[in-house]
Amino acid sequence: MTQKIKKRIGVAVAAAALASVTAASGIASANAPSPAAARHGQVGNQERLHGKVLEELNMRKKPGKSAPVVGLLGKGGNVWVDDRSTGGWYTACGHRDNRWLHANNGWDNTWGWVAATCVRFNY
């Protein structure tokens, strides 16, 4: 993975952590980036991050566990991720979280939202 992508991942993780702390504290910040700005600033339209699925996952139409299922990812499968969001809470891969990743299953061009805690990125 190039240094450019590694730096973008680091910035994305820091932004997500800051947003999480801000939201948990109940403090709104006028200087916090909007989700759209963070999305376009961290993972460009032409860049996708490659990862592996840690356990079988449903791919959903929207970032939430009540959203319709559009596909399935098998444990150990490859995925390409191009976006991230927060949505409904879930417990998966040993963690409770509300972070979701927009992922492609890699074989029939199906895109859907998956639990972020169940994707390991290849650095």
C-alpha positions, 0 to 999 in steps of 0.5 A: 500500500502506498504511503499516500493511502496509509496517510489517508487511512491514518487521517480517517481513523483520527477523524473518526475517533475525534467525531466519536469523542465529540458525539459521546461528550455531547459537544458539537464542534463547528470545526468538525468536518462534515461526513461528506467532506471527510469521505471525499478527503480520506478516500478519493473517488478513484481509490479503494482500500482492499480488505479481508472479511473476518466472519460471514457478513450480510451486505446491506442496502443502507448502514444499519442492521435493519436495512435489506440484505443485498448480498453475502460475504464469506469469511476470509473473502476479499472486499474493496471499500470506498466509503464509510459511515455511521448507522445502526448499532450492531455486535459483530466480530466481538465488538459493539459498534455503529461504524459501517463500510461500503464494500464490493464483494469483488466478483459480481460488482455487488456493493453494500454496507457491512460491519466495519469491525469485521473487515481487516485492511491489508496494509 
